[in-house]
Amino acid sequence: MVSTERLDRYARLALQVGINLAPGQDLLVDALVEHAPLARRVAHAAYAAGARYVDVLYHDRRLTRALVELGGDEALEWTPEWLVRRVEDADSHSSAMLSLHGDPEPDLMADLDGTRVAKARMPALRAATLRVIMGPRVNWCVIACPTEGWARAVFDEPDVEELWRAVESVVRLDEPDPIMAWREHLANLRKRAAALTERRFDAIRFRGPGTDLMIGLLPISTWLGGSDETASGRTYVPNLPTEEVFTTPDPRRTEGTVRSTRPLVVGAVTVRDLELRFHGGRVTEVRASSGEDVIRAMIGADGGAARLGEVALVDGTSRVGRLGITFRSTLLDENATCHIALGHGLAVGVQGGAGRDGDQLRELGVNISSVHTDFMVGGPEVEVDGLDQGGGAEPLLRDDEWQLR
Amino acid sequence: MVSTERLDRYARLALQVGINLAPGQDLLVDALVEHAPLARRVAHAAYAAGARYVDVLYHDRRLTRALVELGGDEALEWTPEWLVRRVEDADSHSSAMLSLHGDPEPDLMADLDGTRVAKARMPALRAATLRVIMGPRVNWCVIACPTEGWARAVFDEPDVEELWRAVESVVRLDEPDPIMAWREHLANLRKRAAALTERRFDAIRFRGPGTDLMIGLLPISTWLGGSDETASGRTYVPNLPTEEVFTTPDPRRTEGTVRSTRPLVVGAVTVRDLELRFHGGRVTEVRASSGEDVIRAMIGADGGAARLGEVALVDGTSRVGRLGITFRSTLLDENATCHIALGHGLAVGVQGGAGRDGDQLRELGVNISSVHTDFMVGGPEVEVDGLDQGGGAEPLLRDDEWQLR
């Protein structure tokens, strides 16, 4: 059993660096039942830090499995109204939101019909949550929560101690002064993002084994990294860890093929060896050695699910990448290497986008969807360039090393 | 670890005998995080029985403890709006509701300020839930869920197998045909209730060590037992187990003293040796060897919390009583012996009361409160009589044996 002291250190980091909780603020926590030991210490630490009320909601993937296995078609996509109300209230109260990730049973749905699995994702709740976290009224953060089950999925044995040490390393809890280490790291990411935004690249190009992909950017695409800010000026770090700089691309201008360089987990199904072909911004071909039907169903979810909403660059100094572990968790794995996301575009990734949603974002040229699924496309064998309007190329990543100064 | 087969048998009994789930109905389940293994099998069994959607909400008393320990005064009585919305939606959708009881840490709050513990009970949610379950649109049931922690609290060792066997015995799962056993038992309780209602007693009197209490009834007080019925005619059994016949008394006419014959748990504080004095229907004196402050705070919650809302009779054939175990859970212990409840009166316990709430119930003479706390007052040493208008007494219970035919 993990010690209370260990949980408390992590909880405090999440609240100080991730959430940056304000005294008197309400905190919403979303966790799996298996995450209860950490969720409880988060609540304790949050009250100690002056939270007004901590509202923890436990989700349970076993319940989703029962629904997919035995439920009627109509109920598969159902979202109880109160779940939507909960996040909308968080928005109107300017609450903080913390989400604990780390699936204790990533293969739980592997034997079920992938189309049904993909549907059982509460689209109304996901859409509401995306709206709220892109607010920009809510300071929010996603962290990982080690469990025995997750450790088994990563290491083939339930070595939760090893997983704890890995997570502590990627969130810099192994530093003598984690808060200071985060301050330096975030400044570095900000500098990288500023340099990219200043160049105003017209497109980003990925080239490597199975990959030759050109992702067009918008004239208003802005690069960001590390921290974000609410409308009221509260800085927060949406993901612990975070190693990426990212922007919102032009959903009409993706061309070519891309091969995923790491497995990803969608709705508790592991998707391996994913290959996509894009034309005119849309996915036109899908292949995968496992989980292909889940990706197909996800892409068919709505008009925007087959187009890109994010492109993100990560170099080889990434603490996640350097561990060489595939965590089977997007939160961690997306920070190992470069990645792109199908679905909803990040409002903050375009000038004037923060706080806009739906039609307003669409008018700015941002992709709109109920899904946002990251998958990893980078690595030492993948070259990344920034392309200017005239076709000139500037190297961004070579052999996993950052090139742009 | 308890077997899936064992959980499934219990889940099916709860759905068939307790809830009487209709195909296509939504089911709300309220459980503690520690109850997840049973809650999951309930969800599975409910979908298998044709439920449309199963909405499980996990509560966590450790979170309440953090709030009581560290939270601000204003937040103590706070109820997030979405929690109220959830039960109100269940009412308007005519859903079914199942609640899993059995506190894995009944002494969790023992070291905290009893006044604060009593406040941290979400009065708005409790009031909404009482309104909804007295609907009468919702078929609902409360069952017990054995856990290691609860077993430790009952037996002083974590013998969860022993607790499972006790629970299975009191819910008649040890019978060759539990469904048939329940049918007979419910018929017997109904017969008892009908005989009591027919007598139209003016009052019930309890006399025993430390107890001489007269509880006045209303002219419209109706005795019930076993099953209940929704407005649409769906029969259900609100408590598994159930051994009581009960009615709603006149909140203005309780006189005398009463000594509780078993400990009760309020807000995770164990109250022992409770003694109350009533005058004019109200509690005028409170004494207890532990938990006295929790009872005082509870009684002060609102105008109706110091008056009675229920009187219930249980004889020595009770399966709970015969086990001789104090479960430290009201659901079970109240079925061991006669009990009375401070707080909200049961709408179904008066003629024309079903489906009424608030002012309508008050006009009928029923007690209105945000609390409803049962405590045990019966046993072999306690004589119970029915009194008629003229002062004549008819024995109801002698030496724990039922007298009325």
HADDOCK unambig.tbl for C-alpha pairs under 7 A between the chains (distance, minus, plus):
assign (segid A and resid 33 and name CA) (segid B and resid 33 and name CA) 6.31 0.50 0.50
assign (segid A and resid 40 and name CA) (segid B and resid 62 and name CA) 6.51 0.50 0.50
assign (segid A and resid 40 and name CA) (segid B and resid 63 and name CA) 5.99 0.50 0.50
assign (segid A and resid 43 and name CA) (segid B and resid 63 and name CA) 6.55 0.50 0.50
assign (segid A and resid 43 and name CA) (segid B and resid 66 and name CA) 6.77 0.50 0.50
assign (segid A and resid 44 and name CA) (segid B and resid 66 and name CA) 5.26 0.50 0.50
assign (segid A and resid 47 and name CA) (segid B and resid 67 and name CA) 6.98 0.50 0.50
assign (segid A and resid 47 and name CA) (segid B and resid 70 and name CA) 5.64 0.50 0.50
assign (segid A and resid 47 and name CA) (segid B and resid 71 and name CA) 5.75 0.50 0.50
assign (segid A and resid 48 and name CA) (segid B and resid 70 and name CA) 6.17 0.50 0.50
assign (segid A and resid 52 and name CA) (segid B and resid 71 and name CA) 6.64 0.50 0.50
assign (segid A and resid 52 and name CA) (segid B and resid 72 and name CA) 6.58 0.50 0.50
assign (segid A and resid 52 and name CA) (segid B and resid 75 and name CA) 6.28 0.50 0.50
assign (segid A and resid 53 and name CA) (segid B and resid 75 and name CA) 6.13 0.50 0.50
assign (segid A and resid 58 and name CA) (segid B and resid 58 and name CA) 6.05 0.50 0.50
assign (segid A and resid 62 and name CA) (segid B and resid 40 and name CA) 6.51 0.50 0.50
assign (segid A and resid 63 and name CA) (segid B and resid 40 and name CA) 5.98 0.50 0.50
assign (segid A and resid 63 and name CA) (segid B and resid 43 and name CA) 6.56 0.50 0.50
assign (segid A and resid 66 and name CA) (segid B and resid 43 and name CA) 6.77 0.50 0.50
assign (segid A and resid 66 and name CA) (segid B and resid 44 and name CA) 5.29 0.50 0.50
assign (segid A and resid 67 and name CA) (segid B and resid 47 and name CA) 6.99 0.50 0.50
assign (segid A and resid 70 and name CA) (segid B and resid 47 and name CA) 5.65 0.50 0.50
assign (segid A and resid 70 and name CA) (segid B and resid 48 and name CA) 6.19 0.50 0.50
assign (segid A and resid 71 and name CA) (segid B and resid 47 and name CA) 5.77 0.50 0.50
assign (segid A and resid 71 and name CA) (segid B and resid 52 and name CA) 6.65 0.50 0.50
assign (segid A and resid 72 and name CA) (segid B and resid 52 and name CA) 6.61 0.50 0.50
assign (segid A and resid 75 and name CA) (segid B and resid 52 and name CA) 6.31 0.50 0.50
assign (segid A and resid 75 and name CA) (segid B and resid 53 and name CA) 6.15 0.50 0.50
assign (segid A and resid 82 and name CA) (segid B and resid 82 and name CA) 5.26 0.50 0.50
assign (segid A and resid 82 and name CA) (segid B and resid 85 and name CA) 6.07 0.50 0.50
assign (segid A and resid 82 and name CA) (segid B and resid 86 and name CA) 5.48 0.50 0.50
assign (segid A and resid 85 and name CA) (segid B and resid 82 and name CA) 6.07 0.50 0.50
assign (segid A and resid 86 and name CA) (segid B and resid 82 and name CA) 5.47 0.50 0.50
